[in-house]
Amino acid sequence: MRADRLVAILLMLQARGQVTAGEVAEELEVSERTARRDLDALGVAGLPIYSTQGRNGGWRLAGGGRTDLSGLTASEARALFLVAGPSSAATPEIKAALRKLVRALPEPFRNQAEAASTAVIVDPTGWDRPTSPRRTPPLLDATQRAVIEGRQVTLGYRARDGAVTTRVVHPLGLAAKGSAWYLVAATDAGLRTFRVDRMSSVDPTGEAVVRPEGFDLAEAWRLIADEVDRRRTPVVAHALARSDVVWVVRSIFANRVRIGPPGADGRVEVELRGHSARSLAAEAAGLGALLEIVDPPEVRAHLAAIGAELAGMYTAPLP
């Protein structure tokens, strides 16, 4: 039985007290036979579910189970819906099943579950290339809770240069990119991002978050990430690559390359970004004549110097 269907059935039982195989099948868009098999399997597995026969029969939770299902708490229900957001790494089936359960949740859980389903953006690419596995910062749970509950917080924060500040922010959403988590928040100075692993404290003020009109987390994060990319890799080069090596260019430059249309000679136009003209030339040099840098002149000059240096080293006889 799929884990998402198990969660779905348990939450339906919690909200309704009793369900039939037909109701489960309709809610989760499976056959009645599959629904009945899943319900039976839950009982056999030792979960507190039993069936009653007859005209008004169905499956129930032992002891009622309407407010505390096998230890399920409001925070645990909220966590379930964090994986159901539009940009999460969960499968489409899990996202769809959990989103449909919002209307079946007990009232105290419903608003936070809805908020949780749009609270997190997962950006699968690193800033330059694939990075180390993402870790859970100590204050991630507190930050998630502030976002979902819509509460302002007093944030203790250590900047990249080591400076420590304290400020009141309006948490709007979380983004996971590369190996790090980021809080997107409104501040007196406008929209800002804060790395969660640099936070020293997250203290709710009790005041409600004021969300900017028309705020959309996915769009805000796209603009933020694009701006950070521009700052990190300010040198832009235009080049022509042979069509059969475009995949190699992608593997070398990762998210620092944009692929354009084929040129007049059949080669593909590409835009590359780098930290400096020298570093960009060094990365491109490995492809030799398979990739031609068209501009800027600084990158071409560095490539010429690298070529001359290599020619001088490898054409001279060994001592």
NUTOR-450684 format. One record per residue (C-alpha): x, y, z. Coordinates in steps of 0.05 Angstrom, whole numbers, plus 5000, padded with zeros to 4 digits. Layout:
<rs>
XYZ...
</rs>
This chain:
<rs>
500050005000502650694982504751125042500651715016494251295015495651055086496151765110489951955071485651405100487951535171486252275165479452125134477851665193480152195241475652725210469452295198469651755250467451225200468551115126466350615074470550305019466350704969467951365004475351215007475351004934471851644912476352104955482951784934480851604862482150864868477750254858473250004915477149364914483749744925480550154980477849545016484549195011488049805039483149855098483949115114491549185110491549755160487849325210492248725199498349165209496049325279493250025270487050175313481950045257476049565258470349425211462849355225458048975181450949145161447149705126450750255165457349895170464250125151471150225182472250595247477950795292478150455360476350925416473451455370480251735350477252395326482252865359488552465369490051935317495751485340499252095370498152535309498653265331497253925296504654025283505153325252499153455208502454115188508853745171505053275125502753855083509654165079511253605029505053764987507154454963507554594888515154584886516654034936520453404919514452954935511352544879505252834844500952274874502952464945501853204932494953084903492852604959494953075014492053694982485253354975485353205049485153935070477553925067477353285109481853545165479053745233477854495236483754655283488554345233485654605168488255315162495355135180495254545133493155005076498555495095503754945099502154695028504755354999510055535051516155205020519755244954524754694937529854924884533554294862539654654833545554914872548155614862553655374816553254614812550754024855552754114928553053694991546653405021541953905053542153915129536754125177538754765215536954785289531855345281528455075218522254815256521255485292522055855226516955405191512055505248512656255242511456235167505455765173502256115232503456795200506857115260512257645261518757455296524657795327530457495288537457425314542057375254549557315238551257595170556757325124561757835150560357615222556158225242550458035290543758395285536858345316530658565277523258445271521358105206514957845172516257115152513156975084516156315061521955835061526355625003531155035000536755124949543154724944545154525014541855115050535055355074532956085066527456495098524056995052521457565096518758265091522758785131522859535139527959545082523659125036523858385017530058025045532757315050536157015111539956355114536655935168543355645191545756345209539856485254541256515329534156625353527056635326522256945377514957065359512457755375505057565376503558045319500757805253504957805189503258355139503958035070505558485011499658544963499958014909505857654941507456984909513056564940515056204876515556854836519157214893524256654899525456634824527157384824531557314886535356714858536457064791539257674826543857264870546256884809547857534773551857784833555657134843557457044770557857744740561857574678557457374619560257064555556856884490559356274453557955774398558055034414557754434368550854124376553753444397557453754457551754184485550653654538557953714558557254464565551154354609555053874654560854364662556955004674550654704705545655264719550555794694548955654621543055844577542155474512539855874452538055704380542755414327546955924290547855994215553355464214549354964255552955104320548655264381548755944414550155904489550656424544555656264599556556604667562856594710566056894772571457234731573957274659579956834677575856294711570756284655576356204604579455644644572855264644571755364570578955184551577754444565572954404506578154664457575354824388568654494405566555144440568255834412567656444457564957024415565257564468567457904512574558044488577357944558575257214559577957104489584557424510585156954570583656364525589056574476594056644534592055954560592855654490599655974481602055734549599755024534602755034465609355274492609354724545607354134502610954294436617754384469621653734476622353434544629053564577
</rs>
